[in-house]
């Protein structure tokens, strides 16, 4: 028994020494640098990438979605259509790989405040194999909601007004990305979205999965895609499985937001990235897309859109 | 009839005027003044000279940041060159190539006047030298 303990202690001692040697040699190893040219812009259609420009860079984001193409030449495939969405945003890089931003959208007259932090960058020698990024967004609905009165279920018959807190919605996203080859970069992400106010019978919370990527086809051009899936998780759903039109008056069936598919082409220069695409959701904010998108992946729902980013360095 | 004659006269005046104006713009491009490169850059050694592993990086950076003014082959004939007030000289000339690498680094990265500063857009030294190496290969 004594011998066994002695051997274990000896083994631990040897291992400790080996570990110490590894640490010393690690100090000598040259620091691995982040991979180059994984993404051309911090935006990929209407989602985020791991890319954050250098410190003290101001980025302007112009996003536009026209109306759906379903009316064909009547409204020039949605270009003349009154529907559509526009978002103008400004992002500023306050520290290395940390960016804050503000934007306004036409849909629901949102004001959104967001922050993005790329915690880890994929490195050239694979010491860090992936990009890890977190993104968070808080939005204020600016529409006139005077016509909405909320029922107070605790005191039947009483109503209270649509207050400021009802205008707030939030989302948070964890993004894992990798530059697979010089041409191909991909990302997967999971998000959680919450809206303080949703239409009756709808869920306030939604978990979503996101997949997007870029395939370079020329030095400045790339094919891009985006796929966002709102998940139906019974554990966090407020839609009771026993609901039906008999025991729940006014209930008109389960509501589940639709996924979003977008695909397009990106052209980038020194200070600009220009992306033209088609997608089936009119939403641009993450929480709006995850909670409110009711236009499914149907050819008639697709709309032409573009995203432009412009950088200024200070 | 008189109305149409006036319209025709106006069109001719606008056309000829535009044509003449285009010649004036070209003639107005000024010759760049000699570069005043600090001693530090003149003496700077290129630590990546001859590093072929950076060829692709240099080419991508050139296409992304330089091509719109300097053109595909560095002749100064990119699509944005016409709107510049200063004449853009060719990278393929002997006069350009015989400059020290540090001088080309200064001209490319630090810049002056219409030549923008690229220190924040190309933050890594390795990438900057990759660009310098690529510019020197243009023929």
Interface residues (C-beta under 8 A of the other chain):
Chain A: X33 X36 X37 X53 X54 X56 X57 X182 X219 X220 X268 X269 X270 X271 X311 X313
Chain B: X56 X57 X59 X60 X63 X64 X65 X68 X117 X120 X121 X123 X124 X126 X127
